[in-house]
Amino acid sequence: MKKDIDFPPVEGVSVAIARNKTPDGSFEWRVYLLNHNGYALKNVLITSKGYGLKDGESQKTSTLRHLIDEVEANSFSIIERIDPSVFHLCSEYWVSYYIGVKIYDKKFIFLPESIIESNLFTIEMLDLEGVLHR
């Protein structure tokens, strides 16, 4: 059972939502998994969803599941594209991965309206502006 599994603390892994300027001057937004560790992450499973309120009404997105075979040491991988029209929702990314035979597990939640211009900074590993969740 899940209660019998030892989940060590997640260290050196983060999720970022960052923007890239397109040739027409608009921005394309993507979600990234960053591995700041000196070792690879294997069999990375990510579940993403959005939920919250809009005009007092409950709203949620579809739940998406992503599998990344490996995220190399000190590198990143794109999880998905994200539309700014959902930035008013909580954006949840539940990340599970293996290091050796141990499984690691953590939820990264971007709160509503946290992805705004005043919160953006340059994320060195990506060389893009965005919001980083550790």
C-alpha positions in Angstrom: 0.0 0.0 0.0 1.0 3.6 -0.6 1.4 4.2 3.2 4.1 1.5 3.3 6.2 3.2 0.6 9.1 5.4 1.9 9.1 8.6 -0.2 12.4 10.5 0.5 12.3 14.3 0.2 12.6 15.8 -3.2 15.7 17.9 -3.6 17.2 19.7 -6.7 14.1 19.4 -8.8 11.8 22.3 -9.7 9.0 23.2 -12.1 9.0 26.5 -14.1 6.4 28.2 -16.2 8.4 30.4 -18.7 7.8 32.4 -21.8 9.6 32.5 -25.1 9.2 35.4 -27.5 8.0 34.3 -30.9 9.0 36.0 -34.2 5.7 37.9 -34.3 6.4 39.5 -30.9 3.9 37.4 -28.9 4.8 35.0 -26.2 4.6 31.2 -26.1 4.4 29.8 -22.6 5.6 26.3 -21.6 6.0 24.3 -18.4 9.5 22.8 -17.7 10.9 20.3 -15.4 14.3 21.3 -14.2 16.9 18.8 -12.7 19.5 20.7 -10.8 21.2 17.5 -9.6 24.3 15.8 -10.7 22.4 12.6 -11.7 19.6 11.8 -14.1 15.9 11.3 -13.1 14.4 8.2 -14.6 10.8 7.3 -15.6 9.4 10.7 -14.7 5.6 10.7 -14.5 3.9 14.1 -14.3 0.2 14.7 -13.8 -1.0 18.2 -14.6 -4.3 19.9 -14.0 -5.8 23.3 -13.3 -8.6 24.2 -10.9 -10.2 27.2 -9.2 -12.9 29.8 -9.7 -13.8 32.1 -12.5 -16.6 34.7 -11.9 -17.6 32.8 -8.8 -18.1 29.5 -10.7 -16.0 26.4 -10.2 -13.7 25.7 -13.2 -11.2 22.9 -13.9 -9.1 21.7 -16.8 -8.6 18.2 -18.1 -6.0 16.1 -16.2 -3.0 15.4 -18.4 -0.4 12.7 -17.9 3.2 13.0 -19.2 6.0 10.4 -19.2 9.6 11.5 -19.7 12.0 8.5 -19.9 14.9 10.5 -18.5 15.9 14.0 -17.5 19.7 14.2 -17.7 21.8 15.7 -14.9 21.7 19.5 -14.7 19.2 19.8 -17.6 15.5 20.3 -18.2 12.7 18.9 -20.2 9.5 20.5 -21.5 6.4 19.2 -19.9 3.7 21.0 -21.9 2.5 24.2 -23.4 0.2 26.3 -21.2 -2.2 29.0 -22.3 -2.2 32.3 -20.3 -6.0 32.1 -20.2 -5.7 29.5 -17.4 -3.3 31.6 -15.2 -6.3 32.5 -13.0 -6.4 28.9 -11.9 -4.2 26.8 -9.6 -1.9 24.9 -11.8 -0.8 21.6 -10.2 2.0 19.4 -11.4 2.5 16.1 -9.5 5.9 14.8 -10.3 7.1 11.2 -9.6 10.5 9.8 -10.6 13.1 7.2 -9.8 16.7 7.6 -8.8 18.0 4.0 -8.7 15.2 1.9 -7.1 13.9 4.7 -4.9 10.7 6.6 -6.0 10.4 10.4 -5.3 7.1 12.2 -5.4 6.2 15.9 -5.0 3.3 18.3 -6.0 4.2 21.7 -7.3 1.3 24.1 -7.2 1.3 27.6 -8.9 -1.4 29.7 -7.2 -3.9 31.7 -9.1 -2.5 34.9 -10.6 1.1 34.1 -9.5 2.2 34.0 -13.2 2.3 37.8 -13.7 4.8 40.2 -15.1 6.0 41.4 -11.6 6.9 37.8 -10.6 8.9 37.0 -13.7 12.7 36.7 -13.5 15.4 35.1 -15.7 15.7 31.4 -15.0 19.3 30.7 -15.8 19.0 27.1 -16.8 16.3 28.0 -19.4 17.6 31.4 -20.3 14.0 32.5 -20.3 11.8 34.7 -18.1 9.3 32.8 -15.9 8.2 31.7 -12.5 10.0 28.9 -10.7 8.6 26.6 -8.1 11.1 24.6 -6.0 
